[in-house]
C-alpha cells in the first residue's frame, strides 16, 4: 500500500509544474539540495487538497538570493531573519527556507544556525507529518518516521510534546486544528496531556494569532470532534470562555446543514453556533480577539436573536395564560 502511495507522490501534479521544476533546477546542484516540505507533501500523501509549495534548502538565504539573481528570478526576503526567501517564478510564489539548527532555544525567538542536515531541520518542526521532504524526482525523505503517522492520520508532536509547545504555545491550537482536518480516532495521548498541562500558556499569545488559528480550525470539514476534545481538556474555555456554559452541540446541525445544502464551510456561522446570543459577551469577545468590524457585526446580529427571544417569551407566557383562563371559563359555563 505504501509503495502505491509513494508512486502517487512521485506523479503529483504540482511536481510537474514548470515553476516548481524551475526552483528545483535553480537550487539543486553545486553542492546544494532543495526539497519540498510540509503541507504540500502531507496533503498529497493523504489525497486531500494541496496548497502552496514550500521548500527547504541546504543553501543559506544569501546563497538563494544570489543564485536567483544570476538566473533572473525575482526574490523577496520575506522572512530572511528566519531563513525564508520567496521566489516568484511564472507568477507563482514559492517560499524557500534554509535548513536550520537550534543553537540557543528561547521559544519563537530561538537562535538558529543556517545549514546543517535534514534531520536537524526536521527536529525543529511541530508535528511528524509536517517533517516529510520530497525531492525533484518525487522521492520521499522521512527523517523522523512521519510517513507512518501521516498515513495513520496521527497528529504527533516531534520529540517531547511539552518542549515543542513551550517553543510556541500556538502549537496547542495547531494540535487540535490538524486533528480537525486530518486526525482519526482519539488525539495522540502524549500530545493531549501536554495541551492540558500547558494550556495556561495560551494567555501569552497575541489575540490575533489565537483568532486566526481558531478560525482555521472552524473551517475544517467537520470540526466537531476537535471542539469536543478542546472542551474536555479545558482548552476551548481558555480561549473562548464566553461559550463555556453554552455548549457545542449545535455545531453538529450547522455542519450537517452546510453539507446538505452544499454551503461552504463558514467559520463565523460555526462560531456563532457555540456562543450564547448575548450582546455584552459578544462585544467583549470581539474586542478581546480583535475581530474585524465585519466579523464583530455578524456576532451582534446573532445577539439580536437572543434579544428577540427575550421579547417574545413574555408574549408566549401571556398567550398561554389567556388560553388557560379561556378554557376555565368554558368549563365553568358548562357546569
RADAMO-V817258 format. One record per residue. RES is the residue in one letter. SS is DSSP state (a for helix, b for strand, c for the rest). PSI is psi in degrees with one decimal (* if undefined). D_CENTER is the distance of its C-alpha to the mean C-alpha in whole Angstrom. Layout:
# RADAMO-V817258
res=RES ss=SS psi=PSI d_center=D_CENTER
res=RES ss=SS psi=PSI d_center=D_CENTER
This chain:
# RADAMO-V817258
res=X ss=c psi=-46.0 d_center=28
res=X ss=a psi=-38.2 d_center=26
res=X ss=a psi=-37.6 d_center=29
res=X ss=a psi=-41.7 d_center=28
res=X ss=a psi=-41.1 d_center=24
res=X ss=a psi=-35.0 d_center=25
res=X ss=a psi=-40.2 d_center=28
res=X ss=a psi=-35.2 d_center=25
res=X ss=a psi=-42.7 d_center=23
res=X ss=a psi=-25.4 d_center=26
res=X ss=c psi=12.9 d_center=27
res=X ss=c psi=140.6 d_center=23
res=X ss=a psi=-41.1 d_center=24
res=X ss=a psi=-26.9 d_center=22
res=X ss=a psi=-20.5 d_center=24
res=X ss=a psi=-6.1 d_center=27
res=X ss=c psi=140.9 d_center=26
res=X ss=a psi=-38.4 d_center=29
res=X ss=a psi=-42.1 d_center=26
res=X ss=a psi=-43.9 d_center=25
res=X ss=a psi=-39.1 d_center=28
res=X ss=a psi=-40.7 d_center=29
res=X ss=a psi=-40.9 d_center=27
res=X ss=a psi=-43.6 d_center=28
res=X ss=a psi=-38.6 d_center=31
res=X ss=a psi=-36.6 d_center=31
res=X ss=c psi=25.0 d_center=29
res=X ss=c psi=142.5 d_center=31
res=X ss=b psi=173.1 d_center=35
res=X ss=c psi=36.4 d_center=37
res=X ss=c psi=1.7 d_center=35
res=X ss=b psi=156.5 d_center=32
res=X ss=c psi=145.3 d_center=29
res=X ss=b psi=136.9 d_center=26
res=X ss=b psi=151.0 d_center=23
res=X ss=b psi=149.8 d_center=20
res=X ss=b psi=157.8 d_center=17
res=X ss=c psi=-138.4 d_center=13
res=X ss=a psi=-35.8 d_center=11
res=X ss=a psi=-37.1 d_center=14
res=X ss=a psi=-48.4 d_center=16
res=X ss=a psi=-50.0 d_center=14
res=X ss=a psi=-32.7 d_center=13
res=X ss=a psi=-43.5 d_center=17
res=X ss=a psi=-34.0 d_center=18
res=X ss=a psi=-7.3 d_center=16
res=X ss=c psi=25.3 d_center=18
res=X ss=c psi=175.6 d_center=15
res=X ss=c psi=132.4 d_center=14
res=X ss=c psi=158.6 d_center=14
res=X ss=c psi=-132.6 d_center=13
res=X ss=c psi=151.7 d_center=15
res=X ss=c psi=117.9 d_center=17
res=X ss=b psi=146.8 d_center=16
res=X ss=b psi=157.6 d_center=19
res=X ss=b psi=145.0 d_center=21
res=X ss=b psi=147.5 d_center=25
res=X ss=c psi=-14.1 d_center=27
res=X ss=c psi=147.5 d_center=29
res=X ss=c psi=164.7 d_center=28
res=X ss=a psi=-42.9 d_center=27
res=X ss=a psi=-36.3 d_center=31
res=X ss=a psi=-37.7 d_center=32
res=X ss=a psi=-46.3 d_center=29
res=X ss=a psi=-41.6 d_center=30
res=X ss=a psi=-44.3 d_center=34
res=X ss=a psi=-37.5 d_center=33
res=X ss=a psi=-43.7 d_center=31
res=X ss=a psi=-43.1 d_center=34
res=X ss=a psi=-27.9 d_center=37
res=X ss=a psi=-0.4 d_center=35
res=X ss=c psi=25.1 d_center=35
res=X ss=c psi=131.6 d_center=31
res=X ss=b psi=132.9 d_center=30
res=X ss=b psi=143.4 d_center=27
res=X ss=b psi=123.2 d_center=25
res=X ss=b psi=65.0 d_center=25
res=X ss=b psi=-34.4 d_center=21
res=X ss=b psi=49.7 d_center=20
res=X ss=a psi=-28.2 d_center=24
res=X ss=a psi=-23.6 d_center=24
res=X ss=a psi=3.4 d_center=21
res=X ss=c psi=13.2 d_center=22
res=X ss=b psi=130.0 d_center=21
res=X ss=b psi=135.5 d_center=23
res=X ss=b psi=126.5 d_center=22
res=X ss=b psi=134.4 d_center=24
res=X ss=b psi=111.4 d_center=25
res=X ss=b psi=121.5 d_center=27
res=X ss=c psi=32.6 d_center=28
res=X ss=c psi=-3.1 d_center=26
res=X ss=b psi=134.8 d_center=23
res=X ss=b psi=122.1 d_center=21
res=X ss=b psi=117.9 d_center=20
res=X ss=b psi=130.4 d_center=19
res=X ss=b psi=124.9 d_center=21
res=X ss=b psi=130.9 d_center=20
res=X ss=b psi=146.5 d_center=23
res=X ss=c psi=142.9 d_center=23
res=X ss=b psi=151.1 d_center=23
res=X ss=b psi=133.2 d_center=25
res=X ss=b psi=129.8 d_center=24
res=X ss=b psi=-40.6 d_center=28
res=X ss=b psi=111.6 d_center=27
res=X ss=c psi=130.2 d_center=24
res=X ss=c psi=62.5 d_center=23
res=X ss=a psi=-135.6 d_center=20
res=X ss=a psi=-10.5 d_center=18
res=X ss=a psi=29.7 d_center=21
res=X ss=c psi=147.0 d_center=23
res=X ss=b psi=124.4 d_center=25
res=X ss=b psi=158.5 d_center=25
res=X ss=b psi=129.0 d_center=27
res=X ss=b psi=149.0 d_center=27
res=X ss=c psi=-149.0 d_center=28
res=X ss=c psi=-162.3 d_center=28
res=X ss=c psi=175.7 d_center=27
res=X ss=a psi=-35.0 d_center=24
res=X ss=a psi=-40.3 d_center=24
res=X ss=a psi=-43.5 d_center=24
res=X ss=a psi=-42.9 d_center=21
res=X ss=a psi=-37.1 d_center=19
res=X ss=a psi=-16.6 d_center=20
res=X ss=c psi=-12.0 d_center=18
res=X ss=c psi=173.7 d_center=15
res=X ss=c psi=-55.6 d_center=12
res=X ss=b psi=151.4 d_center=12
res=X ss=a psi=-36.4 d_center=15
res=X ss=a psi=-3.4 d_center=14
res=X ss=a psi=1.3 d_center=13
res=X ss=c psi=45.1 d_center=16
res=X ss=c psi=133.1 d_center=18
res=X ss=b psi=144.9 d_center=20
res=X ss=b psi=128.2 d_center=22
res=X ss=c psi=-179.6 d_center=25
res=X ss=c psi=-24.4 d_center=27
res=X ss=c psi=2.6 d_center=29
res=X ss=c psi=9.5 d_center=26
res=X ss=c psi=136.1 d_center=27
res=X ss=b psi=135.7 d_center=24
res=X ss=b psi=123.7 d_center=24
res=X ss=c psi=81.4 d_center=22
res=X ss=c psi=-25.8 d_center=23
res=X ss=c psi=16.5 d_center=22
res=X ss=c psi=29.5 d_center=22
res=X ss=a psi=-20.2 d_center=18
res=X ss=a psi=-45.6 d_center=20
res=X ss=a psi=-44.5 d_center=21
res=X ss=a psi=-39.5 d_center=18
res=X ss=a psi=-49.7 d_center=16
res=X ss=a psi=-26.6 d_center=19
res=X ss=c psi=0.0 d_center=19
res=X ss=c psi=45.0 d_center=15
res=X ss=c psi=119.0 d_center=15
res=X ss=c psi=105.0 d_center=12
res=X ss=c psi=128.9 d_center=15
res=X ss=b psi=150.0 d_center=15
res=X ss=c psi=126.0 d_center=17
res=X ss=c psi=-139.0 d_center=20
res=X ss=c psi=118.4 d_center=21
res=X ss=a psi=-42.1 d_center=18
res=X ss=a psi=-39.5 d_center=19
res=X ss=a psi=-42.0 d_center=20
res=X ss=a psi=-40.7 d_center=16
res=X ss=a psi=-41.4 d_center=15
res=X ss=a psi=-26.0 d_center=18
res=X ss=a psi=-29.9 d_center=17
res=X ss=c psi=107.9 d_center=14
res=X ss=c psi=-13.8 d_center=14
res=X ss=a psi=-21.4 d_center=10
res=X ss=a psi=-20.3 d_center=10
res=X ss=a psi=-48.7 d_center=10
res=X ss=a psi=-34.8 d_center=8
res=X ss=a psi=-35.5 d_center=5
res=X ss=a psi=-47.4 d_center=8
res=X ss=a psi=-33.6 d_center=8
res=X ss=a psi=-46.3 d_center=4
res=X ss=a psi=-33.8 d_center=6
res=X ss=a psi=-39.5 d_center=9
res=X ss=a psi=-40.0 d_center=8
res=X ss=a psi=-39.3 d_center=8
res=X ss=a psi=-10.5 d_center=10
res=X ss=c psi=159.6 d_center=12
res=X ss=c psi=143.6 d_center=16
res=X ss=c psi=-137.3 d_center=18
res=X ss=c psi=152.7 d_center=18
res=X ss=c psi=151.8 d_center=15
res=X ss=c psi=132.8 d_center=17
res=X ss=a psi=-46.9 d_center=19
res=X ss=a psi=-42.9 d_center=20
res=X ss=a psi=-41.2 d_center=16
res=X ss=a psi=-46.2 d_center=16
res=X ss=a psi=-37.6 d_center=19
res=X ss=a psi=-37.7 d_center=18
res=X ss=a psi=-33.4 d_center=15
res=X ss=a psi=-46.1 d_center=18
res=X ss=a psi=-30.2 d_center=21
res=X ss=c psi=12.9 d_center=19
res=X ss=a psi=-24.3 d_center=17
res=X ss=a psi=-22.4 d_center=20
res=X ss=a psi=-14.4 d_center=18
res=X ss=a psi=-25.5 d_center=15
res=X ss=a psi=-19.0 d_center=18
res=X ss=a psi=-11.7 d_center=19
res=X ss=c psi=150.9 d_center=15
res=X ss=c psi=146.6 d_center=16
res=X ss=a psi=-37.0 d_center=15
res=X ss=a psi=-42.1 d_center=14
res=X ss=a psi=-39.8 d_center=11
res=X ss=a psi=-47.7 d_center=11
res=X ss=a psi=-42.6 d_center=11
res=X ss=a psi=-39.2 d_center=8
res=X ss=a psi=-41.0 d_center=5
res=X ss=a psi=-39.8 d_center=7
res=X ss=a psi=-40.3 d_center=8
res=X ss=a psi=-43.6 d_center=5
res=X ss=a psi=-44.0 d_center=5
res=X ss=a psi=-14.9 d_center=9
res=X ss=c psi=-0.3 d_center=9
res=X ss=c psi=155.1 d_center=8
res=X ss=c psi=-42.5 d_center=12
res=X ss=c psi=97.8 d_center=13
res=X ss=c psi=4.5 d_center=11
res=X ss=a psi=-40.1 d_center=14
res=X ss=a psi=-41.9 d_center=14
res=X ss=a psi=-42.5 d_center=11
res=X ss=a psi=-35.7 d_center=13
res=X ss=a psi=-45.1 d_center=16
res=X ss=a psi=-34.4 d_center=15
res=X ss=a psi=-37.9 d_center=14
res=X ss=a psi=-42.0 d_center=17
res=X ss=a psi=-38.8 d_center=19
res=X ss=a psi=-10.2 d_center=18
res=X ss=c psi=-0.1 d_center=18
res=X ss=a psi=-38.8 d_center=15
res=X ss=a psi=-42.3 d_center=15
res=X ss=a psi=-29.1 d_center=18
res=X ss=a psi=-32.7 d_center=17
res=X ss=a psi=-16.0 d_center=15
res=X ss=c psi=61.5 d_center=16
res=X ss=a psi=-23.1 d_center=20
res=X ss=a psi=-27.1 d_center=21
res=X ss=a psi=7.2 d_center=20
res=X ss=c psi=-42.8 d_center=21
res=X ss=c psi=0.0 d_center=25
res=X ss=c psi=-36.7 d_center=24
res=X ss=c psi=170.2 d_center=22
res=X ss=c psi=11.7 d_center=19
res=X ss=c psi=-30.2 d_center=22
res=X ss=a psi=-17.8 d_center=21
res=X ss=a psi=-32.4 d_center=18
res=X ss=a psi=-44.6 d_center=20
res=X ss=a psi=-37.4 d_center=22
res=X ss=a psi=-47.5 d_center=20
res=X ss=a psi=-43.0 d_center=18
res=X ss=a psi=-41.2 d_center=21
res=X ss=a psi=-43.0 d_center=23
res=X ss=a psi=-42.9 d_center=20
res=X ss=a psi=-43.2 d_center=21
res=X ss=a psi=-37.2 d_center=24
res=X ss=c psi=2.7 d_center=25
res=X ss=c psi=38.2 d_center=22
res=X ss=c psi=155.3 d_center=20
res=X ss=c psi=156.7 d_center=17
res=X ss=c psi=118.0 d_center=14
res=X ss=c psi=103.8 d_center=15
res=X ss=a psi=-41.3 d_center=12
res=X ss=a psi=-38.1 d_center=15
res=X ss=a psi=-42.0 d_center=17
res=X ss=a psi=-37.3 d_center=15
res=X ss=a psi=-46.0 d_center=15
res=X ss=a psi=-32.2 d_center=19
res=X ss=a psi=-18.5 d_center=19
res=X ss=c psi=16.5 d_center=18
res=X ss=c psi=144.4 d_center=20
res=X ss=c psi=141.2 d_center=24
res=X ss=c psi=68.0 d_center=26
res=X ss=c psi=115.7 d_center=28
res=X ss=a psi=-45.4 d_center=28
res=X ss=a psi=-41.7 d_center=28
res=X ss=a psi=-39.6 d_center=25
res=X ss=a psi=-31.5 d_center=23
res=X ss=a psi=-44.8 d_center=25
res=X ss=a psi=-42.5 d_center=24
res=X ss=a psi=-46.3 d_center=20
res=X ss=a psi=-39.5 d_center=20
res=X ss=a psi=-43.4 d_center=22
res=X ss=a psi=-43.4 d_center=20
res=X ss=c psi=0.2 d_center=17
res=X ss=c psi=52.7 d_center=18
res=X ss=c psi=156.6 d_center=17
res=X ss=c psi=164.7 d_center=19
res=X ss=a psi=-39.5 d_center=23
res=X ss=a psi=-39.7 d_center=22
res=X ss=a psi=-42.4 d_center=19
res=X ss=a psi=-36.6 d_center=21
res=X ss=a psi=-37.9 d_center=24
res=X ss=a psi=-38.6 d_center=22
res=X ss=a psi=-37.3 d_center=22
res=X ss=a psi=-34.0 d_center=26
res=X ss=a psi=-35.2 d_center=27
res=X ss=a psi=-38.0 d_center=25
res=X ss=a psi=-31.2 d_center=27
res=X ss=a psi=-28.8 d_center=30
res=X ss=a psi=-44.2 d_center=30
res=X ss=a psi=-39.6 d_center=30
res=X ss=a psi=-42.6 d_center=33
res=X ss=a psi=-41.3 d_center=35
res=X ss=a psi=-41.7 d_center=35
res=X ss=a psi=-37.1 d_center=37
res=X ss=a psi=-33.3 d_center=39
res=X ss=a psi=-22.6 d_center=40
res=X ss=a psi=-44.3 d_center=40
res=X ss=a psi=-36.5 d_center=43
res=X ss=a psi=-38.6 d_center=45
res=X ss=a psi=-43.6 d_center=44
res=X ss=a psi=-43.9 d_center=46
res=X ss=a psi=-42.8 d_center=49
res=X ss=a psi=-39.0 d_center=49
res=X ss=a psi=-39.0 d_center=49
res=X ss=a psi=-42.2 d_center=52
res=X ss=a psi=-44.2 d_center=54
res=X ss=a psi=-38.4 d_center=53
res=X ss=a psi=-47.0 d_center=54
res=X ss=a psi=-42.0 d_center=57
res=X ss=a psi=-41.3 d_center=58
res=X ss=a psi=-40.4 d_center=58
res=X ss=a psi=-39.3 d_center=60
res=X ss=a psi=-38.8 d_center=63
res=X ss=a psi=-43.0 d_center=63
res=X ss=a psi=-45.2 d_center=64
res=X ss=a psi=-37.0 d_center=67
res=X ss=a psi=-39.8 d_center=68
res=X ss=a psi=-17.2 d_center=69
res=X ss=c psi=* d_center=70
